[in-house]
Amino acid sequence: MRLSELYKKHQFNVHYTMSKYNINLNELRYVLESYSNGINFCWIIQEIFSIEKSIENWFSFSPSMMKYIFENKFEGKFNLGKEIEIKGCKFLSYLGFEIIILNYSTKNGEIDIICREKDKIRFVEVKGSFSGIVPEEKIDGKKINKILSVSEDFSYEVNCFDVGYDALFFDGREFRYYKDFLLM
């Protein structure tokens, strides 16, 4: 999905969510702000590839992530993977990264987190494990190829080719961040 389409779709999602849960815009903002507390968001104005601070943080939540946030808040649904991705954004923000979008997807696949470090775009795969399996072993060649394909779509769309492919692992206690892990 192109960023311009994503931004337009958010307008629909905002109105749909407000109607479904019978909330007003301020209540919607409050819910999103509670999830985004501690996340340093930015968003892209693609015509000039300028990255601005996000005025409305919901542009950085993909439609699937936004749906999860409201299902969690109002219906009690829980998804451990989504929670780890949200906490991963907070961890990356703590390290100084600016989050562009969570769960960016195209017909070729999905990238968990796209963020910015200075003038470089970083594509981050997030993996967690609580079962004794080492999270690092969960990223295979097929997953890496999908990430490379989706990142190429994104890079061409925003005309930025200074990129990195990273991994963020959570073992139940702490995060481990590896720059350029996906190219090792």
VOPAGU-2260 file (C-alpha; in pm, 1 decimal, decimal comma):
REM VOPAGU-2260
SITE   aa  ch    i         X         Y         Z
SITE  MET   A    0       0,0       0,0       0,0
SITE  ARG   A    1     143,6     336,0     -97,0
SITE  LEU   A    2     192,8     590,3     182,1
SITE  SER   A    3     -53,1     834,2      23,5
SITE  GLU   A    4    -315,1     556,2      15,1
SITE  LEU   A    5    -232,6     465,8     372,6
SITE  TYR   A    6    -280,4     823,1     491,5
SITE  LYS   A    7    -615,5     844,4     310,0
SITE  LYS   A    8    -725,1     510,0     453,8
SITE  HIS   A    9    -653,2     637,9     802,9
SITE  GLN   A   10    -917,4     906,6     761,2
SITE  PHE   A   11   -1173,1     632,7     694,3
SITE  ASN   A   12   -1039,8     417,7     982,1
SITE  VAL   A   13   -1064,0     707,3    1225,7
SITE  HIS   A   14   -1428,9     771,1    1141,0
SITE  TYR   A   15   -1510,7     398,1    1141,1
SITE  THR   A   16   -1344,1     346,6    1480,4
SITE  MET   A   17   -1521,2     644,9    1634,4
SITE  SER   A   18   -1855,3     512,2    1509,3
SITE  LYS   A   19   -1793,6     146,7    1608,4
SITE  TYR   A   20   -1688,5     230,5    1965,7
SITE  ASN   A   21   -1910,0     538,5    2001,3
SITE  ILE   A   22   -1619,9     767,7    2090,7
SITE  ASN   A   23   -1530,5    1120,8    1988,8
SITE  LEU   A   24   -1204,1    1244,6    1837,2
SITE  ASN   A   25   -1058,1    1345,2    2174,7
SITE  GLU   A   26   -1126,4     996,8    2315,4
SITE  LEU   A   27    -968,4     840,5    2006,9
SITE  ARG   A   28    -661,1    1060,6    2050,8
SITE  TYR   A   29    -639,5     965,3    2418,0
SITE  VAL   A   30    -637,0     591,8    2336,9
SITE  LEU   A   31    -370,5     634,4    2067,6
SITE  GLU   A   32    -161,3     860,3    2290,4
SITE  SER   A   33    -171,1     602,2    2569,8
SITE  TYR   A   34     -26,0     341,1    2332,6
SITE  SER   A   35     223,8     580,6    2176,7
SITE  ASN   A   36     355,8     720,1    2504,6
SITE  GLY   A   37     733,2     684,8    2484,5
SITE  ILE   A   38     742,6     644,5    2105,6
SITE  ASN   A   39     917,0     913,4    1903,2
SITE  PHE   A   40     703,9     935,2    1586,6
SITE  CYS   A   41     766,7    1112,2    1258,8
SITE  TRP   A   42     600,3    1088,7     920,0
SITE  ILE   A   43     698,7    1140,3     559,8
SITE  ILE   A   44     579,0    1408,0     320,2
SITE  GLN   A   45     661,8    1199,6      17,6
SITE  GLU   A   46     653,5    1467,5    -252,3
SITE  ILE   A   47     969,8    1624,7    -111,8
SITE  PHE   A   48    1089,0    1334,1     107,3
SITE  SER   A   49    1090,9    1542,9     414,9
SITE  ILE   A   50    1034,3    1381,3     750,0
SITE  GLU   A   51     825,8    1582,9     991,0
SITE  LYS   A   52     722,8    1528,4    1347,8
SITE  SER   A   53     383,3    1365,0    1348,6
SITE  ILE   A   54     104,1    1592,4    1465,2
SITE  GLU   A   55    -143,4    1306,2    1472,9
SITE  ASN   A   56      30,7     985,0    1575,9
SITE  TRP   A   57    -224,5     758,3    1412,3
SITE  PHE   A   58     -48,7     807,3    1078,0
SITE  SER   A   59     231,1     589,3    1216,2
SITE  PHE   A   60      -1,2     306,5    1313,9
SITE  SER   A   61     -87,2      82,1    1018,3
SITE  PRO   A   62    -457,4      -3,4     976,6
SITE  SER   A   63    -396,2    -350,2    1124,9
SITE  MET   A   64    -213,3    -205,2    1427,5
SITE  MET   A   65    -480,1      60,2    1480,6
SITE  LYS   A   66    -750,7    -208,3    1465,4
SITE  TYR   A   67    -561,9    -411,7    1726,1
SITE  ILE   A   68    -521,6    -113,1    1959,6
SITE  PHE   A   69    -894,4     -46,9    1968,6
SITE  GLU   A   70    -992,0    -414,9    1990,5
SITE  ASN   A   71    -752,9    -445,6    2284,4
SITE  LYS   A   72    -888,2    -135,2    2456,8
SITE  PHE   A   73   -1260,5    -192,1    2402,8
SITE  GLU   A   74   -1294,7    -567,6    2346,9
SITE  GLY   A   75   -1012,6    -703,3    2560,1
SITE  LYS   A   76    -837,8    -878,0    2268,1
SITE  PHE   A   77    -468,1    -940,7    2320,2
SITE  ASN   A   78    -191,9   -1018,4    2068,4
SITE  LEU   A   79     151,9   -1078,5    2214,4
SITE  GLY   A   80     328,5   -1009,0    1884,1
SITE  LYS   A   81     163,3    -667,2    1846,8
SITE  GLU   A   82     244,5    -580,5    2208,6
SITE  ILE   A   83     611,2    -671,5    2153,9
SITE  GLU   A   84     616,8    -451,5    1840,1
SITE  ILE   A   85     473,0    -155,1    2033,9
SITE  LYS   A   86     725,6    -205,2    2313,7
SITE  GLY   A   87     995,4    -245,5    2047,3
SITE  CYS   A   88     904,9      99,7    1911,0
SITE  LYS   A   89     946,1     243,4    2258,1
SITE  PHE   A   90    1285,0      71,0    2289,4
SITE  LEU   A   91    1401,7     205,7    1951,2
SITE  SER   A   92    1276,5     554,0    2044,6
SITE  TYR   A   93    1478,4     531,6    2364,7
SITE  LEU   A   94    1784,1     456,9    2146,6
SITE  GLY   A   95    1714,1     775,5    1946,3
SITE  PHE   A   96    1524,2     641,8    1645,3
SITE  GLU   A   97    1212,9     807,5    1502,3
SITE  ILE   A   98     932,2     567,6    1413,5
SITE  ILE   A   99     779,7     620,4    1069,1
SITE  ILE   A  100     529,9     332,7    1063,0
SITE  LEU   A  101     444,3       4,7    1233,1
SITE  ASN   A  102     339,5    -295,2    1021,1
SITE  TYR   A  103     389,5    -145,3     676,2
SITE  SER   A  104     253,5    -391,1     421,3
SITE  THR   A  105     232,6    -431,7      45,6
SITE  LYS   A  106     126,7    -719,7    -176,5
SITE  ASN   A  107     478,3    -858,9    -124,7
SITE  GLY   A  108     465,4    -881,8     255,8
SITE  GLU   A  109     507,1    -675,7     572,7
SITE  ILE   A  110     778,2    -498,0     767,5
SITE  ASP   A  111     726,3    -469,1    1142,9
SITE  ILE   A  112     884,8    -127,3    1197,5
SITE  ILE   A  113    1018,9     135,7     961,0
SITE  CYS   A  114    1216,0     402,1    1141,5
SITE  ARG   A  115    1472,9     670,4    1084,5
SITE  GLU   A  116    1817,7     708,3    1230,8
SITE  LYS   A  117    1955,0    1046,3    1126,0
SITE  ASP   A  118    1912,4    1043,5     744,3
SITE  LYS   A  119    1897,0     665,6     709,4
SITE  ILE   A  120    1577,7     461,4     686,9
SITE  ARG   A  121    1592,7     137,4     886,1
SITE  PHE   A  122    1366,8    -163,5     828,0
SITE  VAL   A  123    1333,2    -361,6    1149,4
SITE  GLU   A  124    1205,1    -715,8    1192,1
SITE  VAL   A  125    1080,8    -784,7    1546,3
SITE  LYS   A  126    1086,3   -1133,0    1694,8
SITE  GLY   A  127    1004,0   -1255,6    2040,7
SITE  SER   A  128    1028,0   -1591,3    2209,8
SITE  PHE   A  129     924,3   -1719,1    2548,4
SITE  SER   A  130     957,2   -2090,9    2477,2
SITE  GLY   A  131    1332,3   -2130,7    2495,9
SITE  ILE   A  132    1371,2   -2089,0    2118,7
SITE  VAL   A  133    1632,2   -1826,3    2042,6
SITE  PRO   A  134    1450,6   -1538,1    1865,1
SITE  GLU   A  135    1746,1   -1497,0    1629,0
SITE  GLU   A  136    1665,3   -1838,6    1480,0
SITE  LYS   A  137    1316,2   -1726,9    1376,1
SITE  ILE   A  138    1424,5   -1520,7    1073,5
SITE  ASP   A  139    1481,3   -1738,9     769,5
SITE  GLY   A  140    1578,4   -1665,9     409,6
SITE  LYS   A  141    1215,1   -1653,5     293,8
SITE  LYS   A  142    1133,5   -1383,8     551,7
SITE  ILE   A  143    1444,7   -1184,4     459,7
SITE  ASN   A  144    1349,0   -1191,2      89,8
SITE  LYS   A  145     999,3   -1060,1     172,5
SITE  ILE   A  146    1146,6    -778,8     382,2
SITE  LEU   A  147    1386,3    -685,3     101,8
SITE  SER   A  148    1099,1    -678,1    -148,6
SITE  VAL   A  149     872,2    -463,6      71,1
SITE  SER   A  150    1158,8    -230,7     162,4
SITE  GLU   A  151    1232,0    -180,6    -205,5
SITE  ASP   A  152     867,9     -75,7    -261,1
SITE  PHE   A  153     892,8     171,6      25,6
SITE  SER   A  154    1233,0     308,5     -80,3
SITE  TYR   A  155    1117,1     377,5    -435,8
SITE  GLU   A  156     800,2     541,7    -308,3
SITE  VAL   A  157     983,8     786,9     -83,9
SITE  ASN   A  158    1294,3     812,4    -303,2
SITE  CYS   A  159    1535,7     719,3     -24,6
SITE  PHE   A  160    1792,4     447,8     -78,9
SITE  ASP   A  161    2018,4     496,1     223,1
SITE  VAL   A  162    1869,1     208,1     420,4
SITE  GLY   A  163    1953,9     -53,6     679,0
SITE  TYR   A  164    1801,6    -392,0     760,4
SITE  ASP   A  165    1788,9    -456,3    1131,3
SITE  ALA   A  166    1646,3    -701,8    1381,3
SITE  LEU   A  167    1504,0    -649,1    1727,2
SITE  PHE   A  168    1472,6    -954,9    1949,6
SITE  PHE   A  169    1280,1    -992,6    2274,2
SITE  ASP   A  170    1342,7   -1296,0    2494,3
SITE  GLY   A  171    1078,7   -1222,9    2757,2
SITE  ARG   A  172    1310,3   -1007,7    2968,7
SITE  GLU   A  173    1497,2    -767,7    2743,8
SITE  PHE   A  174    1537,4    -642,5    2387,9
SITE  ARG   A  175    1848,0    -699,5    2178,3
SITE  TYR   A  176    1897,2    -475,6    1874,2
SITE  TYR   A  177    2118,5    -571,7    1580,3
SITE  LYS   A  178    2199,6    -325,2    1302,5
SITE  ASP   A  179    2216,2    -475,1     953,9
SITE  PHE   A  180    2135,1    -820,6    1096,1
SITE  LEU   A  181    1930,5    -917,6     792,9
SITE  LEU   A  182    2229,0    -878,5     560,5
SITE  MET   A  183    2469,3   -1092,0     767,3
